[in-house]
Amino acid sequence: MRFISTRGGSPPVTASQAIVNGLAPDGGLYVPERFPVLGKDLFNPDLPYNEFAAGIIQPFFEGDPLYEQIPEICRSAFDFDVPLTWLTEKEAVLELFHGPTAAFKDFGARFLASVLEILQEKADSLLTILVATSGDTGSAVASAFHLKKGIQVKVLFPKGRVSFRQEKQLTCWNENIQSYSVEGNFDDCQRMVKEAFQDSELAKEWRLSSANSINLGRLLPQMVYYIYGAAQYHDKRGVYPSYVIPSGNVGNSVGAYWSRESGAPVKIASLAVNENRTIPDYLESGTYTPRDSVQTLANAMDVGNPSNMERLLYLFKDFKTFKKNVCASSVSDDEIRETIRSSYGAYSYILCPHTAAGEYVREKFFAGKNTVVVSTAHPAKFEQVVEPEIGVHVPVPASLKEMLESESCFTEIKTDFNELFHD
């Protein structure tokens, strides 16, 4: 099993090599040279999640030195619940927020951290992880990599554009984790990471790798829960559901499409974006135009130039094919607020702003259908948005409470990536 660059200018590599590199040498993103065909026996709803995950991920490591270790990596990485919660007879929510930082990013971050720590055992120099975050990625990466041997992490987040509790999660670390508050937006943070990689001398000197969803090690685990959720849904209803996916940097969505390409019974109804309309506008105009991000209530989706669009555009190589396979709808802040209120009133179920964007799209376009909305974060991370709408206190998970009570430590910088390397 080999992986190639979306830009076609880099040699094929194994999964481990792609994960260590982060970004391909030509600046492209790694994609499978071909997708393995996953057997139906792997879609067993009775398996524990970590065993289920090993069966899905292992074929992508065929011929890789880590192939035999994937089951153990999955056992240690995925030690939390992945429940499918039913709102109606046909409508469910796949809760991906039961990991240590209460967001779906825990899946990819913990798998990636375990892989890189094993690969570092034979390395003779420190590995430096760069990660840009619009809210949840950075805390998941920091938590997953904290105290991992031979690895240091630099987390970039946009100043004033993450929630108070998200910032506490991003800045409560020390030892091998450094956090940077950037005077810009998420796209600036993402650009800084890419520019650092493109400086070949710096990238070599610091042994740079990435923990954003541009890294293959983040994406492969994000395939699994779509297949798992579909298997759980089918076990109860006898049919497979369609997914509505809150989408920002598009990595989570690519995971769904890759699972489908591998033969899994995963159907994608729609991507739900906030007022950052880059993808819906592309679907309407046929011209892909990245732009500056707009700040919204669903801040982790505030992305105007989604990195993983490169993977989707590689998968669906012309506009006609793209439009046939991808649907996306934009949701306003007012619509997010109303959905938080209406879902709590109808089901006594509390949504985070991102999940509310997905639920709004379901209610508007797929009401009464066999559908699953992907719930990307615990609502307690956004209490300033959620609690005024529902009029009750949102309980805080124990892992989140511990982080909120920790002391913050971070460095303020501008948008020059060189500032990351002047410590």
N, C-alpha and C positions, 0 to 999 in steps of 0.2 A: 504494500500500500504506500503510494507516494503522493506528495502534495506539490502543487505548482502555483506560480504567481498569477494573479488575475491580469497582470500586464505582460506576461509571456517572456520576460527578459531574465529570468533566474532559473537555475537548474532545479530539477525535482529533488525533494528531500523527504526524509521519513517524518513521522508525526513528531518524534522527540526533537528533531532538528528544527522543524517549523515552530514548535513551541518555544524553544530557546531563542530562535531568531526574532520572534515576535512579528516583525515586518519583513517581507522578502527584500533582498538586496536592491531590486529595481524599484522599490517603493510600493509594490503591490501587496495584496493580501493573499494569504495561502488558502487554496481550495483543493478539494480532492481531485486527483487526476481522473479518477472514476469513483463513483459511489458504490460501496459494497451493497449486496442484496441481503437484507436482514430477513432471516427466516421467521415464519409465523410463530414458531415455538418460543421465540424470544419475547413475544407479547403476552406473557402469562400474568394475569392480574393478581394471582395468589403469591407471587414472589415478593419478598421484602424489597423495598426500593433500591437498596444498595446492590443487591444481586441482580435485579432487573437492569440497573444502570450498567453494570459490568458487561452484561450480555450485549447491550447496544453499543457501547464504546469500544470494546475489545477488537472488533473487526477493523476499526480504523487504525489500529496499531499492529496489524498483520506485518510480520517481518521486522518489527521494531524491537530494540533491546528491552523495552518496558512491557512487552506483550503479556508475559506471564504475571506481571505485578499489578495489572489493571484491576483484578478483583479485590486485592488488598487495598489498593488506593481508593477504590469506591467504598469499601467498608469503612474506612476512616473518614472519608470526606463527607459522606451522606449519612449522618447519624441523627437525622431529624425527620419529622413527619412531612408527608406531601398529600394532604387530604383533599378530596373532592367534596365540596360542600354544595348541597342542593338548595336552590331557592324555590323552584317549582318542580313539577314532575319531569320537565324536559330541560330546564335551565339550571346550570351549575356554575360554580366558581372553583377554579383550581388554585388553591392557596399555596403560594411559593414563598411565604414569609415566615416560616417556622425555623429558619436557621439562626445562627448567633447574632447577626446584625439585622434581622427582621426584614430581609428583602431577597428577591430572587437571585441577586448577584452572588449570594453565598454558594450556590451550586457550582458555578464556574470558577469562582475565586478559590474555593477550598480544593477542588480537583487540581487546578493549575499549581497551587502552592505545593501540594504533595508531590506532583510530578517533578517540579523544578528542584525541590529539596533532594530528591533521589538523584537527579542528574548532577547536582552540585557536589555529591559525595566524591566524585572523581576529578572535580575541577581544582585548579591551583590558584584561582583568583576570585574575588568577590563579584557576584552578579548584581547589577543594578536594575531594578524594576521601575519603570515610569508609568504612571497611571493618571489620566485626566478623568475627572468625575463631574457629573451634573447633579450628584446627590448621593446615590446609594453605592455605586461601584467602588469608590475610594474606601469607604468604611469596611465593605466586605473584603477587599484586598488587604487592607491594613490588618484586619482581624485574622485573616487566613495566613498571612505571611509573618505575623508577629513572632519574633524569636526563631524563625526558621534559619538554620545554619547556612552561612555562606551567601546570604541574600540581604540586600538593603532595598528599601522601597521609598520612592518619592511620589507623594500624592498631591496633585494639583486640583484645586477647586475654585470656582469663580466667587470672588468676594461679594457678599450680600445677596447671593442668588441661590443659596441652599437654605433649608429651614433651620431653625435654631437647633433642633435635636439632631438633624443630619450633620450640622457643623460640629456638634459635640462628639459625634461618632467618628468624624474625620480627624479630630485633633486631640483625642485622648490617649495617644500612643507615644512611645519613646523607643529607646534602644535602637532597633534597626529600621524604624519607621519615621520618616520626616514628612510633615505636611506644609503645603504652601498655599496661601490665600492670594489668588491672582487678581490684579485690578483689570478685569475683563470679563467676558462671558465664557460659557463652556467651549464654544468653538475656538476661542483664543487658547484655552488650555489644551485642547486637542491638537491644534496647529503646532503649539510649542513642542509637544511630544513628537510629532511627525518630523519637525525640523531638527530635533536632536538626533533622531535616527538617521536622517539624511546627511548629517555631518559625520562622515565615515571615520575620521580620526578620533573624534570624541566618542562615537559609538563603540569603537574598538577599545579605546583606553578605559572606558567605564564598564565595558561588557553590558551594553544596554539590552534590555528585553522589555516587553510591554505586558501589562495585565488588563488592558482594555479589551473590548470584544473584538478588536482587530486580531487578538491572539487566538490561535486555533484551540489552545487549551481551555479557553473560556467558552468557545462555541460548542465543542463536542458534548459537554455535559448538558448544555441547554437544549439539545435535541431530545434528551431522554424523557423529560417530564411531559412533553407533548404525547409521546407514545404511551407512557404510563397512564396519563389521564384518559386517553382514548380507550385504553384497555379496561380501566376501572368503569368508565361510562358504559362501554359495551357490555360489561359483565352484569350491570344492573338493568340496562334498557334494551339490550339486544341489537343496538345500532351504534354506529360511530358518530360522534358529534363534529360540528364545525367550531373552530376557535375564533374568538375575537381577541386580538393581541394589542395591548397598549404598547406604543412604539416610539422610541426616541432616536437612539443611535443605530437602530435596526438589527443589532446583534441577536436579540431575543427572537425576532421574526425570522431571521436567517436560520436559526436553530430549527424552527418549525418546517421551513421549506427543505432544509437538508434531510430532516427525518422523512419527509414525504418522498424525496428523491431516492431514499434508500429502501423504498417499498413499504414503509409503515403506513397504517390507515389513518393518516393525519390530514384533515381538511382545514383549510384556512378560509374563513368567511371574510374577514376584513382586518386590516390594521387600523387601530384607533390612535390618531395623533392629536395634539392640542392645537393651539393657534399657530404653531410652526408648520406651515402648510407645504413644505417642499415636495413631499411625495404626492399628496392630492393634486397639487398644481401641475406636476409632471404628468399625472394621469389625464388631466384635462387638456393640457397644451401639447404634449409630446416633446417638450423641451425641458431638459433637466437643468434647473437653475438654483444652485445653493445660494443661501443668503444669510445675513446675520440672524441669530436666534432672537426670539421674542420671549420675554419673561412671563410666565404663567403660574397658575396654582399647581399644576402638575410639573414641577420644576425639573424632575429627572428626565422629562421628555423635551426639555427646552433645547432642541438641537436643530440648527438651520442647515447644517452640512453633514448629514449622517455618514459616518465612515463606512458602515457595512452596506450602504447602497452599492458600493463597488462590487461586492459579492453578489447582490441581487441582479445587478445589471450584467454581470458575467454569466449568471445562471440563465437569465432571460435576455438573450443577446440583441433583440430588436424590440422596438416599442410595441408592436402588435403582440408579440409573445408576452412581454412584460404586462401589458394591460389585460391580457387574457388570464394571467395567473395572479395578479396582485390587485387588491381593492383597498383603498384607504379613505378614511373619513376624518374630517377635522372637527374638534369639539371645543367650544368656547368655555371660558371660566364660568360664565353664568350657567351653562348647561352642566358643567361639572358639579357646581353647588346644588343645583336642582336635583341631580341624580343622587347625590349623597343623601339629601333629604328624603326623596321618594323611596329609595331602597331601604332606608331605615324604617320609614313609615310602613312599607308594605311587608317587609320580611324581618324586621328588627336586625338587619345585617349592616355592619358598618364598613364602608368602603374608603380606601385612601383615594386621593384625587386622581391618581393614574388609573386605578381600577375603575373608578367612576367614569372616566372617559370611555373605557371599554364597555361598561354597562350601558352607557348612553347609546353607543352605536348598536348594541344588541337590541335595546328597547325600540329604537327607531327603525331598524332595518330587518331584524331577525326575531321579533317577538313571537314566542310560542314555538320556535324551532328547537331542534336538538342542538344546543349550543353550550359552549364552555367559555367563560371569560377568564382570562389569565389574570390572577391577582398578584401584582408585583411587589407590594410592600404592605407592612402592617400599618393600619390607620393611626396608631399612636405616634408614628414618626411625623405626623402632620396634624397634630392636635389643634394648632392655631387656625387651620382651615376647617377641620372636620367638626370639632366640638360646638362652634357657634351654629352650625347647620342642624345638628341633631339634638342639641340641648342637654347632652349627658357627657360625663367624663369617660374618655376612652382608656381602659386599663393598659398599663405599660408592661410589656414582657420583662421578665427578670433580667435577661441579658442586656436589653436596652437600658433598663434602669441603672445597672452597674456602670455602663459607659457614661450616662448622663451625670453621674455623681463623681466622675473622674476629672482631674485638672486638664485644661486645654493647653496645647503647646503647638505653635505654628509660626511660620515666617511669612511676612507680607512681601510680595514681589510684583513687578510689572509684567509685561508680556514678552520679555526677551528670554528665550530658553537658556541662555548662558548663565542667568542668575541661579539656576538650579545646581550649578556645579562650582559655586564660589563659597561653599560652606567652610 
